[in-house]
Amino acid sequence: MESDLTISEVQSLAFQFFEDPQVVGLVFGGGAGGGKTFLLGLIAAIACKKYPGTRWGLARKELKSLKQTTLATLISKVHPSLGISENDYKLNLLDSTLEYVNGSSLLLLDLTAKPSDPEMESLGSLELTGAFIDEVGEVSKKAYDTLASRVNRWRNKEYGITGTVVSSCNPSPSFVRQEFYDKYAQLGGGRVQKWQNGYVWVNGERLPAYNAYIRSTVLDNPFVDENYVESLRRLPPLEKRRLLDGN
């Protein structure tokens, strides 16, 4: 992590889990305004800077939404915070790729299940170091699992890094609730919980692998506009519980 970059306490915790070689699945969830999209872009950009020549997937359910939100945040907010200028990367919207000068790249991926490709075979040939999914609650479990099967395939051994799938989400009745939030809640909730999900090889040793859920709300984000918080407080009760409280 960049030492001169100011981030929130909960965002710093997400970096610690990303850099833990035993964490293979990480969801940064909770309410709206918790800085989830910024954090996702920040981890992705720093990973690209730290490991030259690596290849990472940056995904959302729809490519159009990814470009309008996640990619826009990456370029307009994340890059300036890291001192990355327009001369440090090349964006090819036609090929949906963003390549940095050190040879690392982000592949912009659409995770919509199409009738012509119900098995998501379009992702089958990808060879990725790791992956990032924004608003993972919007995508199917099939899409998540397929993308997760594409990591650990590009220069991971060379750098000794585990291909983690890092995701952000707002509360939603999707597979993320059963696979992540419910397990987090059963373990006691709080700021973060992790639980075993198979095994991973680290430095030649077979160790337990973990999934983790980190809860963050707008109240954990010290950089958010106070009027945005007030707008969430004015929501109807159910939406307020979901988007402000992260329930």
N, C-alpha and C positions, 0 to 999 in steps of 0.2 A: 504494500500500500504506500502511496505517496505521503511522505512524512509532513509536508507543508500543506496538505489538503485538509480543510475543516469539514468533518462529517459528524453526524449525530452518534450518540452512544450505541443505539441499536443498529445503525448502519455499520459501525466498526465491528460489532458482533458478527454481522453477516460476512464480513471480510475474513474474520478468524475461521469461520466454518468453511468458507470457500477454500481457504488455504490448508485445511485439515485433510490429509490424503485419505482418511477413512470415511469422509462424508461424500456420498455419491449422489444424493438427491437433497436439494435445499429449497424450501419454499419460504419466501419473505412475504407474509400476508398480514391481513388485518383490515383496517378501515381505509377510506380514501384520504389522500394527502399525506401519506406516511413517507413519501419520498421513494417509493418502490421503483418506478421507471427510471429515475435518475440513478439510483443505486445499481440497477441492473446494467445500465449503460456504463457506469463507472467501473464496475468489476470487469466487464467485457473489454473496455478500452485498456485498462491497466494490465489485464492478462495478455492482450496483444502486444503491449509495449514490453512486458517482462520476458516474453518467450517469442523471440523472432522466428518467423517462418511457420508459426502455428496457424491452425484453421478452426474457427469457432462458428457455430450456428447461432443466429439471432432470429428468433421466431415469434410469431403471433398467429392467431387463427387466420386472419386475412392479411395478405401482403400490403394492401392499400392502407389499412389501419396501422400496420407496422411502420410504414414509411411516413405517415402523417403524424404519428405520436412518438413511438420509441426512437426511431431514427432521427426525427427532428430534435428530440431532447438530447440525444447523443451528440449531434453536431453543434447545436446552438448553446448547450449548457455544459455537457460533460467535457467536450474537447477544450473549450476555453479554460475550464477549471484545472486541466492538466497541462496547459500550455501547448496544446496541439493546434497547429495552424493549418490553413488550407494547403500548404506545401508539404504537409506531413502525411497526407493520405490522398487516395483517388477513389471517388465514388462513381460507380457505373450502375445507373438505375436500370439500364437495359438488361444487364446480366444479374442485377440484384446482388452486387458485391461491393464491399468497402475494403480496400487494400491499403495497408500502411507501408511506409517507406522501408521498414525492416522486413518486409515480406509476409507479415502476419495479415490475416484477412478475416472479415466477418461475412458470412453468407446469409443473406436476408431470405428467410424461409416462410412459406405459406403452409399452415397446418390444417387447412380445410380439407375434409374428406370429400372428394369428388366422385360422382357416380361412375366416371370412367376409371377411377383409381381407388376403389374402396379399401384396398389393403395398404394404401400409402406407399406403393412401390417406388414412387418418384423420389422418396427419401432413401431407398434401399442402397443406392450406390455411393452415398455420402461417406466420406472419411473425415471425421471431425476430432479435434482435441477435446472439446467440451461444448456445451450448449447453454443457451439462455432463452427462456420463454417468458414473454410479457403477457400478463393477464391469462395465466394458464387455466383458470376456471372456465374460459371460453372454449377450450379445445377438448377433444375426446381423449379418453384413456388410450385408445388405439394410437392416436397421433403422438401422445406423450411417450408411450412405450417404444414406438418405432424410432422416434428421434433419440431416445435414450440408448437404443441399441447401436447407434452410429458413432458414439463417442469412444474415446480410448483407441482411436484408429489413426491418429496423425501426430507423430513425434512425441507421444506421451512417454515412451521408454527413454527416449533421448534426454528429456528434461526431468524424468522421474516424477511426473505429475499424474494425478488421477483425474479422469474425465468426469467432472461433476456436471449435473444438470441443475442449473439455478433458475428458479421461477419466481414470479411475482403474482399476487392475486388479491382481489377483493373477495369478501365472503360470498359464496355462491353454492347452490345445491348440486355440485358436480362431483366427479370422482375425487377431486382434491379434498373435499370434505371427508370422505371415507378413508382415503389413503394417507392424508396428512393431518387435517384439523382434528378429526375425532381421536386419532391416536395421541396427538398433542394434548387434547383435553383429558383423555383417560389417564395420562401420566401426571396430571396435575396442573396443566396450563402454565400460566406465568409468562415470563419473557421468552423462554425457549425450551424446547424439549427435543430429544433425539432418541431413536430406537433402532435396533439392528435390522438390516435388510441385506442378508447374505454376507459375502466375504469379498475382500479386496487384497491384492498383492501389493505390499509396500516394501521396497528394498529386499526383495526375495523372500519375504515372510508373509504367510497367509493370515490376515487379520480380519476381525469383524468389520463389516461395512455398515454405515448408518445413513438413515434419512433424518432430516431435521426440519422443524417448523419454527420460524421466528415471528413473533407477533409484534406488529407495529401499527400505531394509529397516528392520526394527524397531531395528537398531543405529544408524540415522541419526536416530531420534526421541528427543531428550533428555528428553521429558516422559512417556514410557511407564513403567508400573509394572515394576520389575525382576522381579517374580514372573511377569509375563506373558512376559517374555523367557525365563525358566527353563522355563516350560511349553512353549514352542516347542522348546527344546533337548531336551526329553524325548520329542518325537515320533519315530515310526519314521523310518528314514533317508530314504525318498523324500519323505515329507511335510515332514521337516525341511529338505531341500534346497529344496523349493518355497516353503514359508512362512517359514522363517527366513533362508535364503540368497537367496531371490528367483530361484532357477534355474528 
